[in-house]
């Protein structure tokens, strides 16, 4: 009888409340819960995006991905909360409405570049369509790709599609100095110059948001491409990895040589990805959050 009542409660909760990842209550945002606020009229603000840049980045991603989300059975809704000082972002599903909530507070942070902000939008989309592994859930269906997978999807698929028609060579040439480790790795992983330059952009976008993670933790330890996280998990961690581990994920997602048009799968951790079971050595999801499934297909 007790288990029957618990089952009814689970159904009631599923019906009564929208199902969320990176939840708006602050417990599972793009970044962990924080009290930072960056207001639109804040004096002395350095760096970050303008309102025009904020909207341009969202429009570019939304225009490309709205029909893709539709093919998955959802209606993409992107909330543009420019005046909201929240330094976070969220994904939410309410029936067929698949929502991504973006905030001016995050976009205005001094570490955030346009490419870094595009990565955040892609991460939130990744919760909806980023594939396996998905978040484990006691009360509702596991619709959401977990945090590490959403990070991986952002660089493996989403950013590449968003940037495919850009003059990526010119954009990279105008960037701040690109770390030699990133240049060498991208050159080794990608034969075609177009892929090489998108790899560089993806890595630098990952560095942008990783510096945000560092700032939110008040840490003095810089994330670096040459110092990967050495942690090895015994089971896949659905939650936010440490910021070096997240940079490693963006880096490896950029290095993977799978086509951006080869979709990932909601049920297979292998499909559309670089995976050890396929003999891949580069572009793998880092072991600091991901535990590959034995005999995965």
Buried (B, 14 or more C-beta within 10 A) or exposed (E): EEEEEEEEEBEEEBEEEBBBBBBBEBEBBBBBEBEBEBEBEEEEEEEBBEBEBBBBBBEBBBEBBBEBBEEEEBEBBBBBBBEBBBBBBBBBBEEEEBBBBBBBBBBBBEBBBBBBBBBBBBBBBBBBBBBBBBBEBEEBEBBBBBBBBBBBBBBBBBBBBBBEEBEBBEBBEEEEEBBEBBBEBBEEBBEEEBBBBBBBBBBBBBBBBBBBBBBBBEEEEEBBBEEBBEBEBEEBBBEBBBBBBBBBBBBBBBBBBBEBEEBBEBEBBBBBBBBEEEEBEEBBBBBBBBBBBEEBE
